[in-house]
Every structure is written in C-alpha cells, then in structure tokens.
Amino acid sequence: MGQPLLNPITLFISNPCTSSLSIFIICILGFYTLHYPHASPSPSNSQTALRFRRSFLSSATNATVAAYLRALTKHPHLAGTKPSLDTIHYVQSHLSGLGLQTHTAHYNALLSYPLHSSLSAHFSNGSHVDIPLAEPGLSHDGGGVVQPYHAYSPSGSAHAKVVFVNHGSGEDYRALEALGVNVSGCVVIARRGGDLPRGEAIRNAEKNGALAVLLYTEGDSRYNQGFERGVVMNGVGDPLTPGWGGVDGAERLDLEDPEVLKRFPNVPSMPLSAEAAGNILGTLGGAPAPPEWRAGVERVGPGPTVLNFTYQGEKKMVTIQNVFAVIKGLEEPDRYVLLGNHRDAWTYGAVDPNSGTAALLDIARRYALLIHSGWNPRRTIILCSWDAEEFGMIGSTEWVEQNLVNLGSKAVAYLNVDCAAQGPGFFVGATPQLDNLILEVTKKVKDPDLEGSTVYENWLTKNGIIDIQRLSGVDSDFASFVQHAGVPSIDIYYGRDFPVYHTAFDSYDWMREFGDPLFHRHVAVAGIWGLIALHLADDSILPFNYFSYVDQLKHYKDFLSHLLDGSISLDPLTTAIEEFAYAAKEAEDEAQLREEESTSEFVMLKKRALNDRLMLAERGFLDSDGLEGRQWFKHLVYGPPSDHGSKLFFFPGVADAMNQAKSTKTGQGQAKLQHEIWRVARAIQRAARSLRGEIY
C-alpha cells in the first residue's frame, strides 16, 4: 500500500515552527478536494484520453458539415436584420438539441445600413451611363441581399472628375504628387489590396482632399460584377461604448461626441465592381500611371470623365446576439477554453463566415458524442457564435469588455476560425506559446488535399518551412482576446484571397464548385480546431511552450536592431528577453517534473499553480495605458501599427514611435522611441515574472 495522501501535511505539522503554514495548506487541500472531487490521472497520458481523441477525429462526416452549411446559407443574414434571427435560432437550437448547456448574450450596438445610392459616369463626348450598383439577377430588397455599401460611411454626394490612386496608400499619393496630380476636389477610385485596410484607404483620400472614394477588387474575371461590401470604421467594438460592454442600460457616448466622430470617415465611399471600375478607368486621360502599379490602367486622370455620386445611409441602434454552448469542466470548471466563430455575413456567407460556423457546429456534435461515451473535460469548454463581426468585431469585443476580469483570471486560450475553407493551403496564426501544440495536432489530422499525408507533412512540403503567422491584425474575432485581454490565441483557416469575398456570390454553390467541393477542408479545420481544444481542456499540464516566444522576441529585437542601425539602445530589450528565456526554461523544467509526479491532491494543486502561471504570462505583455492615442490596444508585442506601411508587424508602440520620429525633431523622436523600447522591455519582464510566479 502506498503512503497516505496527507503525509506531506503530517510532515509540516510535526514541525511546530510551521504549524500556521500547515493549517493554511490543509485548508487549501480541503477546498480543492471539496470542489474537485473527481481528480484523476492526467488525461493527456491516459489511454482513455487517446481513445476519446481518436473517436473525435473518426466521427467526422463531410455530408454533415455540408448540410450545416446549406442550412446556414439559405438566405442572407446581415447582423441586426430580421433574416439574421433565423440563423441565430438555427445555431442555438442545434447546440441545445445536442444536450449542451446553451445561452445567449445580447448587446445594443450602433450599426450602419444603406438607404440609397447612385452613380453615373459622364464622358468627354457628351454621353453618360448609369453604373449598376448591385450584382445582377439578385434581389436587393425585401429581405434579399443588401445593396453594396460601406458600413459607417457618411452620406454625401459629389460631381467631379475621377482620379485613379492605385491602392490609395500614402506612398501612392506621394507618387501622384510627383506626377503633378492633385486629387483635391475629385472622386478617387482605388483598388483593394496591398494589405491596406479599407478604412485607411478612405482616410488617406480624405487627407488629400478627395470628395468621395470608390473601391473595387481585382480577381477572377468570372466574378468581376461582384461588389466587396465592408466596414470603414476605425477601431473595433461598438463606437458608443468604447471599453465597456453595450448591455441594457449601459452608459453610451453621444453620436456627436469627438471620441465617436473620430471613428468615422468624413468623406462618403462605396464599393465598385471590377467591371465598372475598368470601364471608367479606361476613359481617363492625364498623367501616365506609374509602371510599378501594374493595374492595367494607362492613365490616372484627373478626368476627363466626371462621376456623379450619391450615397445615403443611416446609423441606428440594433440588438445583436452572441450564442454560447458550455461544456462544464469536471475538475477545473473555472478554467475556460474558448472556441469562437462569427455567424453574421454581408450576404449568404458560405465562406465568410459560415464555413467556420459549420465546422463549429460539427465540433459540437462530435463533443456531444464524446459526452455520451463517458467523456468529460477537465476544464470548461465554451463554444462561441459571435454576432456583428463584419461591423468591426462588435459581438466578440462587447463580450470581452463585459467579461474582462473573468477572462483575465480564468481564460486558458481562445481558438478562432473565421473562414474555415476559402481554397487550398493551410494557414494558422497564433501567439507563440501555442506553436508546439499546433505542430503536434497537425501531425494527427489527415490532409484534405494530399491522400496519405497529414496536414503537417503537406504544410511543410508546400512551404519548405512551417510558417505560423502572428496575431497583430484586427481582421477577426481574436483581436479583442489578444490585443485587449492578453489571452493566448489561435486563428485557423484554409486558403486565402478568394474571389467572392464579401460579395453576393459567396454562396453554397460557389463552395460546392470551387472552395471545398468535397468538404474535406472543412473536416480538416474542424479536426485541428477541436483537437487543439481537447488538449487544452484535458492535458494535466497546459501544453504551452514559451521557448518559441523567446525565439520570436530575439528575432524581433535583431530585426529592430537592423532597422535602427545602432541609433537607439536596445539593451533594455536584451536584458528583458534574457530574463524571459530563464523563466521559460524554469517553467519547462517544472512541467516535466510535474508530469512525472504522482496524482495526489497536493501534486494536482502544484500543477494547477503551474498552469495558472503558464496561462497568465501572456497578460504580462499588456500595458494598462495602451498604445498612445489608441488606448484600447493594450498588447505591446502584438497589435496593429498606426501606419500600415510600417515594416514592423510587432512592437506596435515602437512602430508608432518610429513613424512619429520622421516628423519630429531628432532628439524628441529618439527620446520617444527609447521610451517605447523601455515599455516593451518592462512588458517582457512582467511576463517573465508572471511565468515564474515571483512577487519578490
């Protein structure tokens, strides 16, 4: 017979000098035993856990995922509209029908909708033509497809010559200036691309005096009559409740508040089809287009073609709803693994986002099968269906802001899928401590495009390297989790740059014909997504490895050193990264030690303490003051730079300081830059101390 479980406590009590400490430990263990009575060996090492994971992977069916997607895309479901309620009810009833604990959280948010738009071109020969502003053959009223528009564009009109501005970046306007082209008082046409956010293109046009902006997307000629709808608001979340959840009775800023107004552009804009853009741009005179633009446009204007443009829209308060399914953890119900996908779409949304929704619903189905087979997760799993993502990640942001304290202390990780299947090629972004887990899981999932191969093997073969991207962008629902709450996160998808993005052609038929005809990619994403969650929910020691984070930070420091060329001291960063590396080594050594120890309540308590440090280290990279002028963004390693032409996709505060230094006195600019480097260094030190658990 083994030693009694309370022997360590007996040893403490035998020493009168430690009696107070022993009583404290007895209380902790008593609490742990009372609240977590089903403590068991580490699921990650048990044959039972392996059996459940194999069962999860084997229970996938392509036809089931296809059926979910067909049901989700029967009609358009723009957030805040009546048709979106059907999709909400479908997701909720599916989850509750599986026997999962299901609930909703609603918020009141300011969304934006079109009322009327028109566009006509007037040519130098005296003729004119009305430009179609809708995909052909589709109903754009009465519950049909919403007419093409830019959410939060102001209403306005313009009658002016047209200028082509390439992507509409600051560099493009400087190129036009060098050609002697002035866009002030003109309507500008820009082509989407170059990683320039839609709203940034609008703001650049506004800065240069344009009266209105038309954006088109090049791509597959079969879909050149498509209009890319989208949002042009700056920032994320409901603009009237910045930093707090827009619940019933919440404080709301006035629509004319300067903090609200700065979120919106001041010049009107609309999407334009590639076909219409080509017809207009082919009539331009003026200066020749720079050859490096390679846009198929010979001249940039101004004119002689004149555009007559009108847009009327409205901003109004609507109710949006997030839907959740909760699978309570058996041993650590107060630790949360979150899987999220947004549900709302500009039109039918077969790719964006309901390929991800279909995968989420299938994960729920498979988890329900596991539950019926006797599985219960160690930690709580929450499946999240977000609303109003297309308007600026509003549903997820409002929920994160409302639950910030609980997420800060209890969220293990957030796993995001937006567009599960856009086409071929596996892509993933993550905070670096999750890299090893991603590699491990992709080695266990069959590749959808290469028979006899795993996702990992084909990923490595096609790219030559394993490329895991980082989460500095604000292009999906992971943004608030990483950049505001500091929760370790992953974003998974197949394919990129699909030609029907945000158009009325993003339909179930397109998915069946082009995106994922056999629904193999949907199954692969669901397998990776769900299996990662099973590890995070069931492994006795969280599968976080901070060595990858150390390597990334070293790489960032070296890249920054090359850019700065010795003009600024990076010694604070060097010291902080060394401290973080030491903490990562200690955490890894302790994790290996804990894995080899017995499964007594005392050891489990030590494992929980280690897991908390592994989980909370990411919060150390947050700074309570946030980025200058953009305080909502708290993460000092990953976040969007204010200048989207920046060469840094990390250290956003440093990137901003480098950009500001171009327009300030040398001494002031260097001092500001040095301060931002110190801020990053302190954030890395906070993360290191959190990982080590030190307060002394």
Rosetta blueprint (number, residue, H / E / L):
1 M L
2 G L
3 Q L
4 P L
5 L L
6 L L
7 N H
8 P H
9 I H
10 T H
11 L H
12 F H
13 I H
14 S L
15 N L
16 P H
17 C H
18 T H
19 S H
20 S H
21 L H
22 S H
23 I H
24 F H
25 I H
26 I H
27 C H
28 I H
29 L H
30 G H
31 F H
32 Y H
33 T H
34 L H
35 H H
36 Y L
37 P L
38 H L
39 A L
40 S L
41 P L
42 S L
43 P H
44 S H
45 N H
46 S L
47 Q H
48 T H
49 A H
50 L H
51 R H
52 F H
53 R H
54 R H
55 S H
56 F H
57 L H
58 S H
59 S L
60 A L
61 T L
62 N H
63 A H
64 T H
65 V H
66 A H
67 A H
68 Y H
69 L H
70 R H
71 A H
72 L H
73 T L
74 K L
75 H L
76 P L
77 H L
78 L L
79 A L
80 G L
81 T L
82 K H
83 P H
84 S H
85 L H
86 D H
87 T H
88 I H
89 H H
90 Y H
91 V H
92 Q H
93 S H
94 H H
95 L H
96 S H
97 G H
98 L L
99 G L
100 L L
101 Q E
102 T E
103 H E
104 T E
105 A E
106 H E
107 Y E
108 N E
109 A E
110 L E
111 L E
112 S E
113 Y E
114 P E
115 L E
116 H E
117 S E
118 S E
119 L E
120 S E
121 A E
122 H E
123 F L
124 S L
125 N L
126 G L
127 S L
128 H E
129 V E
130 D E
131 I L
132 P L
133 L L
134 A L
135 E L
136 P L
137 G L
138 L L
139 S L
140 H L
141 D L
142 G L
143 G L
144 G L
145 V L
146 V L
147 Q L
148 P L
149 Y L
150 H E
151 A E
152 Y L
153 S L
154 P L
155 S L
156 G E
157 S E
158 A E
159 H E
160 A E
161 K E
162 V E
163 V E
164 F E
165 V L
166 N L
167 H L
168 G L
169 S L
170 G H
171 E H
172 D H
173 Y H
174 R H
175 A H
176 L H
177 E H
178 A H
179 L L
180 G L
181 V L
182 N L
183 V L
184 S L
185 G L
186 C L
187 V E
188 V E
189 I E
190 A E
191 R E
192 R L
193 G L
194 G L
195 D L
196 L L
197 P L
198 R H
199 G H
200 E H
201 A H
202 I H
203 R H
204 N H
205 A H
206 E H
207 K H
208 N L
209 G L
210 A L
211 L L
212 A E
213 V E
214 L E
215 L E
216 Y E
217 T L
218 E L
219 G L
220 D L
221 S H
222 R H
223 Y H
224 N L
225 Q L
226 G L
227 F L
228 E L
229 R L
230 G E
231 V E
232 V L
233 M L
234 N L
235 G L
236 V L
237 G L
238 D L
239 P L
240 L L
241 T L
242 P L
243 G L
244 W L
245 G L
246 G L
247 V L
248 D L
249 G L
250 A L
251 E L
252 R L
253 L L
254 D L
255 L L
256 E L
257 D L
258 P H
259 E H
260 V H
261 L H
262 K L
263 R L
264 F L
265 P L
266 N L
267 V L
268 P L
269 S E
270 M E
271 P E
272 L E
273 S L
274 A H
275 E H
276 A H
277 A H
278 G H
279 N H
280 I H
281 L H
282 G L
283 T L
284 L L
285 G L
286 G E
287 A L
288 P E
289 A L
290 P L
291 P H
292 E H
293 W H
294 R L
295 A L
296 G L
297 V L
298 E L
299 R E
300 V L
301 G E
302 P L
303 G L
304 P L
305 T L
306 V E
307 L E
308 N E
309 F E
310 T E
311 Y E
312 Q E
313 G E
314 E E
315 K E
316 K E
317 M E
318 V E
319 T E
320 I E
321 Q E
322 N E
323 V E
324 F E
325 A E
326 V E
327 I E
328 K L
329 G L
330 L L
331 E L
332 E E
333 P E
334 D E
335 R E
336 Y E
337 V E
338 L E
339 L E
340 G E
341 N E
342 H E
343 R L
344 D L
345 A L
346 W L
347 T L
348 Y L
349 G L
350 A L
351 V L
352 D L
353 P L
354 N H
355 S H
356 G H
357 T H
358 A H
359 A H
360 L H
361 L H
362 D H
363 I H
364 A H
365 R H
366 R H
367 Y H
368 A H
369 L H
370 L H
371 I H
372 H H
373 S L
374 G L
375 W L
376 N L
377 P L
378 R L
379 R E
380 T E
381 I E
382 I E
383 L E
384 C E
385 S E
386 W E
387 D L
388 A L
389 E H
390 E H
391 F H
392 G L
393 M L
394 I H
395 G H
396 S H
397 T H
398 E H
399 W H
400 V H
401 E H
402 Q H
403 N L
404 L H
405 V H
406 N H
407 L H
408 G H
409 S H
410 K H
411 A E
412 V E
413 A E
414 Y E
415 L E
416 N E
417 V E
418 D E
419 C E
420 A E
421 A E
422 Q L
423 G L
424 P L
425 G L
426 F E
427 F E
428 V E
429 G E
430 A E
431 T L
432 P H
433 Q H
434 L H
435 D H
436 N H
437 L H
438 I H
439 L H
440 E H
441 V H
442 T H
443 K L
444 K L
445 V L
446 K E
447 D L
448 P L
449 D L
450 L L
451 E L
452 G L
453 S L
454 T E
455 V H
456 Y H
457 E H
458 N H
459 W H
460 L H
461 T H
462 K H
463 N H
464 G L
465 I L
466 I L
467 D L
468 I L
469 Q E
470 R L
471 L L
472 S L
473 G L
474 V L
475 D L
476 S L
477 D L
478 F H
479 A H
480 S H
481 F H
482 V H
483 Q H
484 H H
485 A L
486 G L
487 V L
488 P L
489 S E
490 I E
491 D E
492 I E
493 Y E
494 Y E
495 G L
496 R L
497 D L
498 F L
499 P L
500 V L
501 Y L
502 H L
503 T L
504 A L
505 F L
506 D L
507 S L
508 Y H
509 D H
510 W H
511 M H
512 R H
513 E H
514 F H
515 G H
516 D L
517 P L
518 L L
519 F L
520 H H
521 R H
522 H H
523 V H
524 A H
525 V H
526 A H
527 G H
528 I H
529 W H
530 G H
531 L H
532 I H
533 A H
534 L H
535 H H
536 L H
537 A H
538 D H
539 D L
540 S L
541 I L
542 L L
543 P L
544 F L
545 N L
546 Y L
547 F H
548 S H
549 Y H
550 V H
551 D H
552 Q H
553 L H
554 K H
555 H H
556 Y H
557 K H
558 D H
559 F H
560 L H
561 S H
562 H H
563 L H
564 L H
565 D L
566 G L
567 S L
568 I L
569 S L
570 L L
571 D H
572 P H
573 L H
574 T H
575 T H
576 A H
577 I H
578 E H
579 E H
580 F H
581 A H
582 Y H
583 A H
584 A H
585 K H
586 E H
587 A H
588 E H
589 D H
590 E H
591 A H
592 Q H
593 L H
594 R H
595 E H
596 E H
597 E L
598 S L
599 T L
600 S L
601 E H
602 F H
603 V H
604 M H
605 L H
606 K H
607 K H
608 R H
609 A H
610 L H
611 N H
612 D H
613 R H
614 L H
615 M H
616 L H
617 A H
618 E H
619 R H
620 G H
621 F H
622 L E
623 D L
624 S L
625 D L
626 G L
627 L E
628 E L
629 G L
630 R E
631 Q L
632 W L
633 F L
634 K L
635 H E
636 L L
637 V L
638 Y L
639 G L
640 P L
641 P L
642 S L
643 D L
644 H L
645 G L
646 S L
647 K L
648 L L
649 F L
650 F L
651 F L
652 P H
653 G H
654 V H
655 A H
656 D H
657 A H
658 M H
659 N H
660 Q H
661 A H
662 K L
663 S L
664 T L
665 K L
666 T H
667 G H
668 Q H
669 G H
670 Q H
671 A H
672 K H
673 L H
674 Q H
675 H H
676 E H
677 I H
678 W H
679 R H
680 V H
681 A H
682 R H
683 A H
684 I H
685 Q H
686 R H
687 A H
688 A H
689 R H
690 S H
691 L H
692 R H
693 G L
694 E L
695 I L
696 Y L
